[in-house]
């Protein structure tokens, strides 16, 4: 599970990098969609990380 966790973080970081690198080169709708996608993925990542940590504490 941890490897998938790191992989997920990596792809979120790649999308965030693309967001920065494409600033000013995307249509407003494309920029907004990419921003919303990155924000949503970050929120989901945090929620999953919290659940995983709670499970580890429970199992310990």
C-alpha angles and dihedrals in degrees: 000000000000093000090055089048091056091044091053091051090049093055092047088052091049091052090048089051090051089050090056095042094050096047108136093011100080131075111257091252091051092048092049092048092051091047092050092047093051092046092049093048091049091052091048090048091053092048092050092046090053092049091049092050091049090050091050091051090048092050094047 
